[in-house]
């Protein structure tokens, strides 16, 4: 039926515990927009799929424990934080095979819904998660990027650290890492002493970056053409994520050159949404660290989250329309 997708549900692909998605779902519910929440990690136990493909394209349904989704009527997809695919046949070879079949089967269908507007498309998220690609694209789009080295050569790492000191180490990906007590550990951004760079650097790729002489941090949340910049003060160390209780937040304006470059960056990766992290130099320059294509924002105080929630709900409710916030 023509226009069916425009009246159909918003599909929110995420795990059960997702405060960021909760805010957007609440706003969509307030607007009486139908919403279906779906987690690929529930497949196949409580999530069933049947999809047909032929000359007429893709048709079919996804069935959760409480809802039935017509795959042809989904108006938009909010791709947030789905939990991993669970091996249905155990942890051995059979289980791994089943989970990979689920990823490429169910995942491929959810990424191919006809006419749906994605925020963001999962494959665009994947492409934009590689930090080397982020920094190269950012520089090409006109954002300022601190001198950065990616290497597994200890001699090159020491040479860079001496030349650009003070230098930080940053993980290239936030991999799951468990301690001896099975508790999750986080690898934080840390200062690097050149004398501590030894043969262990050889074992894998490392990212080293000149530390910005900053007066504050900035989180710039982009939703389509809308930009929401927040100045973050009060962090006693180099990684503000370790000190949420000490932070103060204030909305600020985005300089026109940064705004244009950030929108160019989103276009380069085909993103609708992006969470940029910047360091604000004492000279007023914005230095881009990274852009998380699926970054969080729900921890901000309500006056800061409300306009972001509104912008995302607008994107999902009315795909393709332009809003001024």
Protein Blocks (a to p, Z undefined) as FASTA:
>chain_A
ZZklmmmccdddddfblfklmmmmmmmmmnopacddddfklpcklgccdddddfkopadd
dddfkbccdfklpfbdcdfbdcddddfkbjblmlmmmmmmmmmmmmmmmmmcghiacddd
fklmmmmmpmklmmmmmmmnopacddddddfbfklmmmmmmmmoccddddfbdcddddfk
opacddddddddfklpcfklmmpccddddddddfbdcddddehjbccddddehiabfblk
lmmmmpccddddddfklmmmmmmmmmmnopabdcddddddfkopacdfbdcfkbcfklpc
fklmmmmmmmmmmmmmmghiacdZZ
